[in-house]
Amino acid sequence: DSGIGSGSAAGMFLSEEQVKVLEENFNKVTKHPDETTLMLIAAECGLSEEETQKWFKLRNAVWRQAEGLPAETGMVWD
C-alpha cells in the first residue's frame, strides 16, 4: 500500500498506530515541527527523532506534490 501516509512509502516500516500519530500531528499540529515538538512526536511514536524528521520531510514532499507545489521546500509566494 503506497497510498499517502503509508509508512512504507518512505522506506520506513511503521505500524498503523505510528502512522496514525504522525499523520495526526502533521495535519493538526504542524507540518514543520521544531526540535521540541519533534522530540515529543518521536517519543509518542517510539521512533528516533531522526526517523521522525525523515518521515516529516518525506510527508511534506508528498503533501506539496498533492497541492501542486514543487516537492522541494522553498519560499512559496502567493
Rosetta blueprint (number, residue, H / E / L):
1 D L
2 S L
3 G L
4 I L
5 G L
6 S L
7 G H
8 S H
9 A H
10 A H
11 G L
12 M L
13 F L
14 L L
15 S L
16 E H
17 E H
18 Q H
19 V H
20 K H
21 V H
22 L H
23 E H
24 E H
25 N H
26 F H
27 N H
28 K H
29 V H
30 T L
31 K L
32 H L
33 P L
34 D L
35 E H
36 T H
37 T H
38 L H
39 M H
40 L H
41 I H
42 A H
43 A H
44 E H
45 C H
46 G L
47 L L
48 S L
49 E H
50 E H
51 E H
52 T H
53 Q H
54 K H
55 W H
56 F H
57 K H
58 L H
59 R H
60 N H
61 A H
62 V H
63 W H
64 R H
65 Q H
66 A H
67 E L
68 G L
69 L L
70 P L
71 A L
72 E L
73 T L
74 G L
75 M L
76 V L
77 W L
78 D L
